[in-house]
Amino acid sequence: MLTIGDGFFVSMALMRKNLDAQLANYLKKRRGTLSYAKFAKATGLSQAMLHRLEMRERHVTLNKLETLMCRLKINLSDIFPNEF
């Protein structure tokens, strides 16, 4: 039986932390001086969700990431340039 060692979970946690940081940086930069209300309208996400993503208090779901990309007409490489 194949088992996953602790190193795998540490790597996954570090990867998630890195992706969360890249998303937070992208959102802050893209929002610029816009209010959360105006940026929320543009992205299709709630103001609270945007704030939590920027503060790295929440992880983005694939569904919300897809919504964000469609509404802003961007690619994964725009958000995560270090990965793609």
Buried (B, 14 or more C-beta within 10 A) or exposed (E): EEEEEEEEEEEEEEEEEEBBEBBBEBBEEBBEEEEBEEBBEBBBBEBEBBBBBBEEEBBBEEEBBEBBBEEBEEEEEEBBEEEE
